Amino acid sequence: MKIEGQGLLLRVYVGESDRFEGKSLYEAIVLLARERGLAGATVLRGLSGFGAHSRIHTTKVLRLSEDLPVVVEIVDREDRVRAILPELDRMVGEGLVTLEKVEVIAYRHGEE
């Protein structure tokens, strides 16, 4: 797969404990991206954050949280990213989904 030039960055902000069909929501999103042949997906675990309910989720020792913020990032061509949005809408009950245009400088992998 070759991606150069204009692309689209999809970010999905959810909680670590959010679920979809028996799996972690972030894992289900990564599997969806893989099944649909997108270029890749990365899951980032946050140290602290809050969302629509304004509850603080943090890793602080006195307030260990089992529901830390998680961000799933996917970059690919715009048409490929937009194609999964209806499925993503069905999966994400609570959270934030954003899109932004990006310029892809390089997307490489070693020989297998």
C-alpha positions in Angstrom: 0.0 0.0 0.0 1.3 3.4 -0.9 0.0 6.6 0.6 1.5 10.0 -0.2 0.1 13.5 -0.2 -3.3 14.3 1.3 -4.8 11.9 3.8 -7.3 12.0 6.6 -6.6 11.5 10.3 -9.4 9.9 12.3 -9.2 10.2 16.0 -11.6 8.3 18.3 -11.5 9.4 22.0 -13.1 6.8 24.3 -12.6 5.3 27.8 -10.4 2.3 28.4 -13.3 0.3 29.9 -15.7 1.0 27.0 -16.9 -2.2 25.3 -18.3 -3.3 22.0 -19.7 -6.9 21.5 -17.6 -8.3 24.3 -14.3 -6.6 23.4 -12.6 -3.5 24.4 -14.0 -0.7 22.2 -10.5 0.4 21.2 -9.6 -3.2 20.2 -12.8 -3.5 18.2 -11.9 -0.3 16.3 -8.4 -1.5 15.5 -9.8 -4.8 14.3 -12.3 -3.0 12.1 -9.6 -0.9 10.5 -7.5 -4.0 9.9 -10.5 -5.9 8.4 -11.2 -3.0 6.1 -7.6 -2.9 4.9 -6.7 0.6 6.3 -3.1 1.5 6.5 -2.8 1.1 10.2 -4.1 2.1 13.6 -2.5 3.2 16.9 -4.0 3.2 20.4 -2.7 5.8 22.8 -3.5 5.5 26.6 -3.9 8.8 28.3 -2.6 9.7 31.8 -5.5 11.9 32.6 -8.5 13.4 31.1 -12.2 14.1 31.2 -15.1 14.1 28.7 -18.7 15.0 28.4 -19.5 13.8 32.0 -16.7 16.0 33.4 -15.4 13.1 35.5 -11.6 13.2 35.9 -9.9 9.9 34.9 -6.3 9.8 36.1 -3.4 7.5 36.9 -2.6 9.3 40.2 -1.7 6.8 43.0 -4.5 8.0 45.3 -7.1 7.9 42.5 -6.2 4.9 40.3 -8.7 4.7 37.5 -9.6 1.6 35.5 -11.2 3.9 32.8 -8.3 5.9 31.5 -8.7 8.0 28.4 -7.8 6.1 25.1 -7.3 7.6 21.7 -7.3 5.5 18.5 -5.6 7.2 15.6 -6.0 6.0 12.0 -4.4 7.7 8.9 -5.3 6.7 5.4 -6.7 8.2 2.2 -9.9 10.2 2.8 -12.2 7.8 0.9 -11.0 4.8 2.9 -11.4 6.5 6.3 -14.8 7.9 5.5 -15.9 4.4 4.4 -15.7 3.1 8.0 -17.5 6.0 9.6 -21.0 4.4 9.5 -19.7 1.3 11.3 -17.8 3.5 13.8 -20.9 5.5 14.5 -22.7 2.2 15.5 -19.7 1.2 17.7 -19.1 4.4 19.7 -21.9 5.0 22.1 -20.0 7.6 24.2 -16.9 9.4 23.1 -15.6 11.8 20.5 -14.7 11.2 16.9 -12.7 13.8 14.9 -11.3 14.1 11.4 -8.6 16.3 10.1 -6.7 16.6 6.9 -3.1 15.6 7.0 -0.2 15.5 4.6 1.5 12.1 4.5 5.2 12.5 4.0 6.1 8.8 4.2 4.4 5.5 4.8 7.0 2.7 4.7 7.5 -0.9 5.8 10.4 -3.2 5.6 10.5 -6.2 3.2 8.8 -9.3 4.6 
